[in-house]
Amino acid sequence: MASKAEVGAYLRQGLRDLWYPVVASWEVSSAPLGITRLGENIVLWRDAQGQVHALEDRCPHRGARLSMGWNLGDRVACWYHGVEVGTDGVVKDVPAVNTCPLVGAKCIRSYPVQERHGAVFLYFAASEQSEATELTLPAELEDTEQYSHFLCTAAWKCGYEYAIDNVMDPMHGAYLHAASHSMADGDRSAEMQIVPTNHGFLFEKTGQRGVNFDWVEFGHSGTFWLRLSIPYRQQFGPGGPFWIVGLVVPVDEHHCRVFFWRIRKVQGWQRDTWRFMYRNRLEKLHWEVLEQDRLILEGMAADARDHEFLYAHDAGLTRVRRIMQKMAQAQLEQRAKALAEKEGTPA
């Protein structure tokens, strides 16, 4: 069994066997794009049909970044010596020599890709035996006829676990965001409760709904997602409550990328009205709220979790932590077993 320190180190890099949004769709064009996610260097590009592909960003010849090379549609070519690698990680050609043993060999990792709701999702496997699971997102994102959304994404200088903790804490809305346009009301103290759901659980203030940031849902359905709603006053347009679906992807131990879909239930002319109001009035206000979260989290020490004194309002985030620790332990054991089988030694 992995030690507590090993589990913590694994978690800080990022849990596997999950889908993560890695970039917004608009960021990937024909030119290869190099990114780092879960501590791994990755190259993304679009083929002639517009489909996104993802490979380990490393030429198998000498290790140069493939993202510095050329997009050849069904493959990328290394800038250094022209080695061509296909979408499956197999070397297709080494043009510098007539015959090369690299050709036809799968030398680098490829990633399953899905493009959903304006974001590119990659599946990060825990081991070679892991197969991509089904990706299911909340209805507020999937039902595009009833709901309309905008994607907001930002890079934060903090570990991804801190970003998850932040959303799993409904109580901070009444303090950190007290002067915002949507969270100025509501009690500054509350009793909290946990309610199981189909994909996870709700963590909510008892006896307070439709006032402030009153509840949050943690879901696990091929990815980790966080869902909440904030009441909106009538002057902020049609659509009822303002929904947020959030996901976080680790870049490395000290950096992450957050993805927040901002959503309202609107159709017809009301959809056009709300989208106009969002772009011209609400988006700036929402960025101000998000900036408050960023400042708090980036100001915390990297080891802040090691010096906490948690209380009842933290029951939601502590449950998520236990879920993640259990998954990390299982994935480390899975890796150890796969390595032992490969080497022919007892696990």
Beta strands, then each sheet from edge to edge (+ up, - down):
strand 1: 18-24
strand 2: 33-37
strand 3: 40-46
strand 4: 52-56
strand 5: 70-71
strand 6: 75-77
strand 7: 84-86
strand 8: 91-93
strand 9: 113-116
strand 10: 119-124
strand 11: 147-156
strand 12: 192-196
strand 13: 200-205
strand 14: 215-220
strand 15: 224-230
strand 16: 242-252
strand 17: 255-265
sheet 1: 1+ 10- 9+
sheet 2: 2+ 3- 4+
sheet 3: 5+ 6- 7+ 8-
sheet 4: 11+ 17- 16+ 15- 14+ 13- 12+
end
